[in-house]
Amino acid sequence: MRALALLAILVAGATVPGCTWILPNDSHGSRPALMWMQSALITAGPSAGATGTLSWIMFAGAAAILLLVVAFTAHAVFGGARRGWMAGRHFVIVFGIAMPIVVLTILLVYGLTLTSRSTARENPAMRIEVVGERWWWRVYYVGPRGDRQFVTANEIRIPTGVPVEFVLKTNDVIHSFWVPSLAGKLDMIPGRVNRYQFSAGRPGVYRGQCAEYCGAQHALMAFYVVAMERDRFPTWLEDQQKPASEPVTELGVKGRELFIATGCGACHTVRGTTASGQIGPDLTHFGSRRSIAAGSFPNNAGTIAGWIASAQHLKPDNLMPSFANLQGEELRAVATYLENLK
């Protein structure tokens, strides 16, 4: 089964919008390389497992029907006088009407039963609110009393083995939240709040994607779900609620000064500084994230500098302007400051 799943991914992966083939060195789990492939056939949770089971049943059924059609076609072409029975009424009724109705009805009932089990709600261990933006993901961690504890972007961390409720919203157009290896997709519709739950069965890094066309950069609207060991998660949660770390190098201090002086704080928040903008992602712990620009590029000083200087060339029509006025040393300083916000 694993071999078939891998073969299907390799065949179809090149046609999946936003699918990444760059595998990091810090992947986790028993099958680390596969976790970074965006596939519903490599599952790590009960919700995605139900979808995977249904997919394999459909593949097997489709293969059986294909073989039957090929056999009938071969008999019709080479059967000679013995093929006359295929033109009779009984053949048409049985194979043209009765069999499709029976097969599709069984598949429909089974599929509805399977998906109803996978969407059954438990008492969630935590709640995360995700808001679709243009073209990135705003992520709020919600406390037990319903208060927002802190906000991050484009990367979601959850503890393994516990149900997590996702509250899905959008402020602009229809998006669709999808982490193929963990759960099915669910639309984010303006003016409506959708909710669903899923859990990760093992630690790992799982790629997600907007699954509803939402504009020019739809294919570059990805995110990552990082499933952590349960005993490590509370420490991470506590660290995320702290203000940004102070720069420890001269270049980092210069970068912070440039960040404020250039007006970046009008769109971005860095807790512990005067930057308090709400238009763009919160950058308080930006350096701890694996990617920038909603999964478009790896997070390092070089890509950060390139993004600041040419955001509109790298991801046209997004809301981040290009700062071509900054010189090389200035870009390096700001990138160093941001890279060390951990």
ABEGO torsion letter per residue (X at the ends): XAAAAAAAAAAAAAABBGBBABBBAABBEABAAAAABBBAABBABAAAAAAAAAAAAAAAAAAAAAAAAAAAAAAAAAAEAAAAAAABAAAAAAAAAAAAAAAAAAAAAAAAAAAAAAABBBBBABBBBBBBBOBBBBBBBBBAAGBBABBBBGBBBBBBGBBBBBBBBBABBBBBBBBAAABBBBBBBBGBBBBBBBBBABBEBBBBBBABBAEAAAAABBBBBBBBBAAAAAAAAAAAABBBBBBABAAAAAAAAAAAAAGAAAABBBBGBABABAABBBAAAAAABABBGGGABBBBAAAAAAAAAAAAAABBGBABBBBAABBAAAAAAAAAAAAABX
